[in-house]
């Protein structure tokens, strides 16, 4: 399904306009995504609680089609996050647009994950108590890497994608439940499980339960992640997009143009987004 926005033309836009009219928009279904259509999309998003960006993406179309959208990210969560972080609402909206994986859930209702076999290796070999024998843990991790390299490996890789990642995770949990859950990234913002306790969750199991509920919980994990990193928060407050992208996405951020995408998204959302008053 195409993402429709201001300036688009064609049959998909006409269908969108017709669906909006069923919600009382009163548009001329001319197939042109102009100011009136964008305003109608914003009005509908506001009505149902979705992120108010004027873009007709998958979530807006799902809602217009009558699908259950109770687990989708709500605009109120972005407003609350902007106040907590002390940034413009447009900053939060830009980050949500660029850094999220679109939807935080697969079609089967499970949260999006990516299982990292090299993190599993690291977690298995890392002592957790003073009584742990580091040498024995490493030997065990190496044995598993030799027998099950797709699940435990010093090197990244082995990705299956989509729902198959949940099968990889299920197999890894048979080896060590905690290490396996810590070794997957979760939800729309792909926060790693091993951050759970540092971010204030009771355990990695508590974190996973929350990530499985809805996108608002997934976004909460992202906000906590930013709050816990002074450098990341500083770059976000200063709109230092390259610095933020490098810290959040890693050294390949420039190759994927994350900083450019963030700046452009911010400029779009800045129009009409209120700046929070200083405390």
MIGU-458090 format. One record per residue (C-alpha): residue in three letters; chain; y, z, x. Coordinates in nm, 3 decimals. Example, Ala and Ser with C-alpha at 12.3 -4.5 7.8 and 13.67 -1.06 7.14 Angstrom:
<atoms>
+------+-----+---------+---------+---------+
| type | mol |      yy |      zz |      xx |
+------+-----+---------+---------+---------+
|  ALA |   A |  -0.450 |   0.780 |   1.230 |
|  SER |   A |  -0.106 |   0.714 |   1.367 |
+------+-----+---------+---------+---------+
</atoms>
This chain:
<atoms>
+------+-----+---------+---------+---------+
| type | mol |      yy |      zz |      xx |
+------+-----+---------+---------+---------+
|  UNK |   A |   0.000 |   0.000 |   0.000 |
|  UNK |   A |   0.345 |  -0.094 |   0.128 |
|  UNK |   A |   0.621 |   0.159 |   0.184 |
|  UNK |   A |   0.919 |   0.033 |  -0.013 |
|  UNK |   A |   1.278 |   0.113 |   0.075 |
|  UNK |   A |   1.636 |  -0.006 |   0.033 |
|  UNK |   A |   1.666 |  -0.379 |   0.107 |
|  UNK |   A |   1.310 |  -0.474 |   0.014 |
|  UNK |   A |   1.244 |  -0.749 |  -0.239 |
|  UNK |   A |   0.944 |  -0.883 |  -0.426 |
|  UNK |   A |   0.677 |  -0.814 |  -0.683 |
|  UNK |   A |   0.591 |  -0.469 |  -0.548 |
|  UNK |   A |   0.953 |  -0.364 |  -0.598 |
|  UNK |   A |   0.947 |  -0.503 |  -0.952 |
|  UNK |   A |   0.633 |  -0.302 |  -1.033 |
|  UNK |   A |   0.801 |   0.007 |  -0.887 |
|  UNK |   A |   1.107 |  -0.049 |  -1.105 |
|  UNK |   A |   0.889 |  -0.087 |  -1.413 |
|  UNK |   A |   0.709 |   0.240 |  -1.337 |
|  UNK |   A |   1.042 |   0.415 |  -1.285 |
|  UNK |   A |   1.160 |   0.277 |  -1.620 |
|  UNK |   A |   0.863 |   0.445 |  -1.786 |
|  UNK |   A |   1.019 |   0.766 |  -1.654 |
|  UNK |   A |   1.352 |   0.678 |  -1.812 |
|  UNK |   A |   1.527 |   0.510 |  -1.517 |
|  UNK |   A |   1.673 |   0.219 |  -1.714 |
|  UNK |   A |   1.660 |  -0.026 |  -1.424 |
|  UNK |   A |   1.680 |  -0.404 |  -1.436 |
|  UNK |   A |   1.336 |  -0.499 |  -1.296 |
|  UNK |   A |   1.473 |  -0.773 |  -1.070 |
|  UNK |   A |   1.252 |  -0.702 |  -0.770 |
|  UNK |   A |   1.547 |  -0.596 |  -0.553 |
|  UNK |   A |   1.543 |  -0.248 |  -0.398 |
|  UNK |   A |   1.915 |  -0.186 |  -0.415 |
|  UNK |   A |   2.135 |   0.117 |  -0.465 |
|  UNK |   A |   2.033 |   0.173 |  -0.827 |
|  UNK |   A |   1.661 |   0.160 |  -0.748 |
|  UNK |   A |   1.703 |   0.396 |  -0.453 |
|  UNK |   A |   1.896 |   0.636 |  -0.674 |
|  UNK |   A |   1.624 |   0.617 |  -0.939 |
|  UNK |   A |   1.358 |   0.695 |  -0.676 |
|  UNK |   A |   1.559 |   0.996 |  -0.559 |
|  UNK |   A |   1.602 |   1.116 |  -0.915 |
|  UNK |   A |   1.229 |   1.088 |  -0.978 |
|  UNK |   A |   1.142 |   1.264 |  -0.652 |
|  UNK |   A |   1.381 |   1.545 |  -0.745 |
|  UNK |   A |   1.223 |   1.567 |  -1.091 |
|  UNK |   A |   0.869 |   1.613 |  -0.960 |
|  UNK |   A |   0.961 |   1.814 |  -0.649 |
|  UNK |   A |   0.866 |   1.560 |  -0.381 |
|  UNK |   A |   1.070 |   1.506 |  -0.064 |
|  UNK |   A |   1.395 |   1.344 |  -0.179 |
|  UNK |   A |   1.434 |   1.053 |   0.063 |
|  UNK |   A |   1.478 |   0.752 |  -0.167 |
|  UNK |   A |   1.173 |   0.587 |  -0.011 |
|  UNK |   A |   0.884 |   0.482 |  -0.233 |
|  UNK |   A |   0.588 |   0.568 |  -0.015 |
|  UNK |   A |   0.231 |   0.655 |  -0.103 |
|  UNK |   A |   0.315 |   0.998 |  -0.243 |
|  UNK |   A |   0.589 |   0.875 |  -0.477 |
|  UNK |   A |   0.371 |   0.591 |  -0.603 |
|  UNK |   A |   0.081 |   0.832 |  -0.655 |
|  UNK |   A |   0.301 |   1.056 |  -0.865 |
|  UNK |   A |   0.430 |   0.760 |  -1.069 |
|  UNK |   A |   0.069 |   0.658 |  -1.129 |
|  UNK |   A |  -0.011 |   0.998 |  -1.276 |
|  UNK |   A |  -0.218 |   1.132 |  -0.987 |
|  UNK |   A |  -0.241 |   1.504 |  -0.912 |
|  UNK |   A |   0.028 |   1.574 |  -0.653 |
|  UNK |   A |   0.006 |   1.953 |  -0.650 |
|  UNK |   A |  -0.096 |   1.965 |  -0.283 |
|  UNK |   A |   0.188 |   1.740 |  -0.158 |
|  UNK |   A |   0.484 |   1.853 |   0.051 |
|  UNK |   A |   0.772 |   1.976 |  -0.164 |
|  UNK |   A |   1.141 |   1.918 |  -0.095 |
|  UNK |   A |   1.201 |   2.290 |  -0.130 |
|  UNK |   A |   0.985 |   2.349 |   0.178 |
|  UNK |   A |   1.214 |   2.126 |   0.385 |
|  UNK |   A |   1.527 |   2.301 |   0.258 |
|  UNK |   A |   1.376 |   2.640 |   0.343 |
|  UNK |   A |   1.273 |   2.520 |   0.690 |
|  UNK |   A |   1.621 |   2.388 |   0.768 |
|  UNK |   A |   1.768 |   2.728 |   0.688 |
|  UNK |   A |   1.504 |   2.912 |   0.895 |
|  UNK |   A |   1.549 |   2.688 |   1.196 |
|  UNK |   A |   1.927 |   2.667 |   1.166 |
|  UNK |   A |   1.938 |   2.286 |   1.163 |
|  UNK |   A |   2.070 |   2.016 |   0.933 |
|  UNK |   A |   1.839 |   1.926 |   0.646 |
|  UNK |   A |   1.852 |   1.569 |   0.779 |
|  UNK |   A |   1.696 |   1.690 |   1.104 |
|  UNK |   A |   1.398 |   1.839 |   0.921 |
|  UNK |   A |   1.362 |   1.529 |   0.704 |
|  UNK |   A |   1.366 |   1.304 |   1.010 |
|  UNK |   A |   1.098 |   1.509 |   1.183 |
|  UNK |   A |   0.886 |   1.510 |   0.868 |
|  UNK |   A |   0.916 |   1.133 |   0.835 |
|  UNK |   A |   0.833 |   1.050 |   1.198 |
|  UNK |   A |   0.603 |   1.329 |   1.317 |
|  UNK |   A |   0.384 |   1.376 |   1.012 |
|  UNK |   A |   0.070 |   1.169 |   0.965 |
|  UNK |   A |   0.197 |   1.047 |   0.627 |
|  UNK |   A |  -0.047 |   1.251 |   0.423 |
|  UNK |   A |  -0.207 |   1.571 |   0.543 |
|  UNK |   A |  -0.531 |   1.505 |   0.353 |
|  UNK |   A |  -0.804 |   1.244 |   0.346 |
|  UNK |   A |  -0.904 |   1.066 |   0.026 |
|  UNK |   A |  -1.196 |   1.309 |  -0.010 |
|  UNK |   A |  -0.955 |   1.603 |  -0.026 |
|  UNK |   A |  -1.028 |   1.743 |   0.318 |
|  UNK |   A |  -0.739 |   1.804 |   0.560 |
|  UNK |   A |  -0.685 |   1.544 |   0.828 |
|  UNK |   A |  -0.821 |   1.664 |   1.160 |
|  UNK |   A |  -0.891 |   1.534 |   1.507 |
|  UNK |   A |  -1.161 |   1.712 |   1.705 |
|  UNK |   A |  -1.085 |   1.736 |   2.077 |
|  UNK |   A |  -1.402 |   1.766 |   2.283 |
|  UNK |   A |  -1.211 |   1.848 |   2.603 |
|  UNK |   A |  -1.046 |   2.143 |   2.428 |
|  UNK |   A |  -1.389 |   2.256 |   2.310 |
|  UNK |   A |  -1.503 |   2.254 |   2.673 |
|  UNK |   A |  -1.196 |   2.452 |   2.778 |
|  UNK |   A |  -1.232 |   2.709 |   2.501 |
|  UNK |   A |  -1.600 |   2.761 |   2.575 |
|  UNK |   A |  -1.542 |   2.825 |   2.945 |
|  UNK |   A |  -1.243 |   3.056 |   2.895 |
|  UNK |   A |  -1.315 |   3.432 |   2.912 |
|  UNK |   A |  -1.190 |   3.621 |   2.607 |
|  UNK |   A |  -1.268 |   3.980 |   2.705 |
|  UNK |   A |  -1.279 |   4.167 |   3.038 |
|  UNK |   A |  -1.658 |   4.179 |   3.005 |
|  UNK |   A |  -1.697 |   3.801 |   2.993 |
|  UNK |   A |  -1.857 |   3.638 |   3.298 |
|  UNK |   A |  -1.639 |   3.337 |   3.383 |
|  UNK |   A |  -1.906 |   3.174 |   3.596 |
|  UNK |   A |  -2.168 |   3.209 |   3.323 |
|  UNK |   A |  -1.931 |   3.068 |   3.061 |
|  UNK |   A |  -1.854 |   2.766 |   3.276 |
|  UNK |   A |  -2.222 |   2.707 |   3.346 |
|  UNK |   A |  -2.292 |   2.715 |   2.972 |
|  UNK |   A |  -2.006 |   2.475 |   2.901 |
|  UNK |   A |  -2.133 |   2.236 |   3.169 |
|  UNK |   A |  -2.483 |   2.247 |   3.022 |
|  UNK |   A |  -2.347 |   2.160 |   2.679 |
|  UNK |   A |  -2.134 |   1.882 |   2.830 |
|  UNK |   A |  -2.450 |   1.734 |   2.977 |
|  UNK |   A |  -2.654 |   1.760 |   2.657 |
|  UNK |   A |  -2.382 |   1.697 |   2.393 |
|  UNK |   A |  -2.099 |   1.507 |   2.565 |
|  UNK |   A |  -1.954 |   1.388 |   2.237 |
|  UNK |   A |  -1.879 |   1.748 |   2.140 |
|  UNK |   A |  -1.822 |   1.923 |   2.472 |
|  UNK |   A |  -1.669 |   1.731 |   2.759 |
|  UNK |   A |  -1.414 |   1.790 |   3.037 |
|  UNK |   A |  -1.256 |   1.457 |   2.936 |
|  UNK |   A |  -1.085 |   1.363 |   2.612 |
|  UNK |   A |  -1.236 |   1.098 |   2.388 |
|  UNK |   A |  -1.529 |   1.039 |   2.156 |
|  UNK |   A |  -1.306 |   1.015 |   1.850 |
|  UNK |   A |  -1.467 |   0.891 |   1.529 |
|  UNK |   A |  -1.162 |   0.902 |   1.302 |
|  UNK |   A |  -1.118 |   0.990 |   0.936 |
|  UNK |   A |  -1.386 |   1.192 |   0.762 |
|  UNK |   A |  -1.622 |   1.142 |   1.057 |
|  UNK |   A |  -1.409 |   1.391 |   1.251 |
|  UNK |   A |  -1.522 |   1.658 |   1.005 |
|  UNK |   A |  -1.883 |   1.578 |   1.089 |
|  UNK |   A |  -1.805 |   1.617 |   1.460 |
|  UNK |   A |  -1.639 |   1.949 |   1.382 |
|  UNK |   A |  -1.936 |   2.064 |   1.173 |
|  UNK |   A |  -2.171 |   1.989 |   1.461 |
|  UNK |   A |  -1.943 |   2.170 |   1.706 |
|  UNK |   A |  -1.931 |   2.475 |   1.479 |
|  UNK |   A |  -2.306 |   2.507 |   1.523 |
|  UNK |   A |  -2.237 |   2.564 |   1.893 |
|  UNK |   A |  -1.947 |   2.810 |   1.850 |
|  UNK |   A |  -1.754 |   2.847 |   1.526 |
|  UNK |   A |  -1.431 |   2.989 |   1.669 |
|  UNK |   A |  -1.412 |   2.750 |   1.964 |
|  UNK |   A |  -1.480 |   2.452 |   1.738 |
|  UNK |   A |  -1.206 |   2.540 |   1.487 |
|  UNK |   A |  -0.967 |   2.605 |   1.775 |
|  UNK |   A |  -1.049 |   2.263 |   1.919 |
|  UNK |   A |  -0.929 |   2.055 |   1.624 |
|  UNK |   A |  -0.576 |   1.960 |   1.528 |
|  UNK |   A |  -0.502 |   2.016 |   1.162 |
|  UNK |   A |  -0.299 |   1.855 |   0.886 |
|  UNK |   A |  -0.002 |   1.624 |   0.868 |
|  UNK |   A |   0.156 |   1.769 |   1.183 |
|  UNK |   A |  -0.171 |   1.801 |   1.379 |
|  UNK |   A |  -0.120 |   2.160 |   1.494 |
|  UNK |   A |  -0.408 |   2.269 |   1.717 |
|  UNK |   A |  -0.628 |   2.551 |   1.596 |
|  UNK |   A |  -0.602 |   2.745 |   1.922 |
|  UNK |   A |  -0.237 |   2.818 |   1.840 |
|  UNK |   A |  -0.334 |   3.008 |   1.522 |
|  UNK |   A |  -0.302 |   3.370 |   1.634 |
|  UNK |   A |   0.007 |   3.298 |   1.846 |
|  UNK |   A |   0.173 |   3.154 |   1.535 |
|  UNK |   A |   0.104 |   3.467 |   1.332 |
|  UNK |   A |  -0.216 |   3.378 |   1.150 |
|  UNK |   A |  -0.479 |   3.650 |   1.121 |
|  UNK |   A |  -0.744 |   3.434 |   1.284 |
|  UNK |   A |  -0.828 |   3.069 |   1.335 |
|  UNK |   A |  -1.039 |   3.090 |   1.018 |
|  UNK |   A |  -0.732 |   3.212 |   0.827 |
|  UNK |   A |  -0.533 |   2.925 |   0.975 |
|  UNK |   A |  -0.793 |   2.668 |   0.870 |
|  UNK |   A |  -0.807 |   2.809 |   0.517 |
|  UNK |   A |  -0.429 |   2.774 |   0.492 |
|  UNK |   A |  -0.431 |   2.420 |   0.635 |
|  UNK |   A |  -0.689 |   2.324 |   0.374 |
|  UNK |   A |  -0.471 |   2.435 |   0.079 |
|  UNK |   A |  -0.177 |   2.194 |   0.072 |
|  UNK |   A |   0.083 |   2.011 |   0.278 |
|  UNK |   A |   0.335 |   2.291 |   0.237 |
|  UNK |   A |   0.103 |   2.520 |   0.432 |
|  UNK |   A |   0.062 |   2.249 |   0.696 |
|  UNK |   A |   0.438 |   2.214 |   0.724 |
|  UNK |   A |   0.469 |   2.593 |   0.753 |
|  UNK |   A |   0.244 |   2.576 |   1.060 |
|  UNK |   A |   0.474 |   2.317 |   1.213 |
|  UNK |   A |   0.781 |   2.531 |   1.145 |
|  UNK |   A |   0.611 |   2.833 |   1.304 |
|  UNK |   A |   0.521 |   2.617 |   1.604 |
|  UNK |   A |   0.886 |   2.523 |   1.654 |
|  UNK |   A |   1.005 |   2.882 |   1.600 |
|  UNK |   A |   0.763 |   3.003 |   1.868 |
|  UNK |   A |   0.893 |   2.758 |   2.131 |
|  UNK |   A |   1.252 |   2.829 |   2.237 |
|  UNK |   A |   1.283 |   2.500 |   2.421 |
|  UNK |   A |   1.154 |   2.297 |   2.130 |
|  UNK |   A |   1.387 |   2.473 |   1.888 |
|  UNK |   A |   1.685 |   2.426 |   2.120 |
|  UNK |   A |   1.622 |   2.052 |   2.151 |
|  UNK |   A |   1.591 |   2.022 |   1.773 |
|  UNK |   A |   1.915 |   2.212 |   1.713 |
|  UNK |   A |   2.093 |   1.993 |   1.968 |
|  UNK |   A |   1.938 |   1.673 |   1.829 |
|  UNK |   A |   1.803 |   1.598 |   2.176 |
|  UNK |   A |   1.546 |   1.360 |   2.040 |
|  UNK |   A |   1.393 |   1.251 |   2.370 |
|  UNK |   A |   1.346 |   1.611 |   2.482 |
|  UNK |   A |   1.198 |   1.713 |   2.149 |
|  UNK |   A |   0.964 |   1.412 |   2.138 |
|  UNK |   A |   0.845 |   1.472 |   2.495 |
|  UNK |   A |   0.771 |   1.839 |   2.428 |
|  UNK |   A |   0.602 |   1.779 |   2.093 |
|  UNK |   A |   0.426 |   1.446 |   2.153 |
|  UNK |   A |   0.363 |   1.458 |   2.527 |
|  UNK |   A |   0.454 |   1.218 |   2.808 |
|  UNK |   A |   0.365 |   0.904 |   2.608 |
|  UNK |   A |   0.644 |   0.968 |   2.357 |
|  UNK |   A |   0.861 |   0.685 |   2.495 |
|  UNK |   A |   0.580 |   0.432 |   2.470 |
|  UNK |   A |   0.555 |   0.509 |   2.099 |
|  UNK |   A |   0.936 |   0.518 |   2.057 |
|  UNK |   A |   0.921 |   0.863 |   1.896 |
|  UNK |   A |   1.269 |   0.954 |   2.016 |
|  UNK |   A |   1.420 |   0.629 |   1.885 |
|  UNK |   A |   1.242 |   0.665 |   1.553 |
|  UNK |   A |   1.363 |   1.024 |   1.518 |
|  UNK |   A |   1.723 |   0.933 |   1.587 |
|  UNK |   A |   1.719 |   0.642 |   1.345 |
|  UNK |   A |   1.554 |   0.851 |   1.074 |
|  UNK |   A |   1.810 |   1.125 |   1.126 |
|  UNK |   A |   2.098 |   0.881 |   1.088 |
|  UNK |   A |   1.951 |   0.755 |   0.759 |
|  UNK |   A |   1.891 |   1.101 |   0.617 |
|  UNK |   A |   2.224 |   1.238 |   0.737 |
|  UNK |   A |   2.397 |   1.040 |   0.465 |
|  UNK |   A |   2.420 |   1.279 |   0.173 |
|  UNK |   A |   2.228 |   1.566 |   0.334 |
|  UNK |   A |   2.430 |   1.890 |   0.334 |
|  UNK |   A |   2.486 |   2.082 |   0.659 |
|  UNK |   A |   2.389 |   2.449 |   0.619 |
|  UNK |   A |   2.675 |   2.695 |   0.652 |
|  UNK |   A |   2.686 |   2.910 |   0.965 |
|  UNK |   A |   2.546 |   3.258 |   0.916 |
+------+-----+---------+---------+---------+
</atoms>
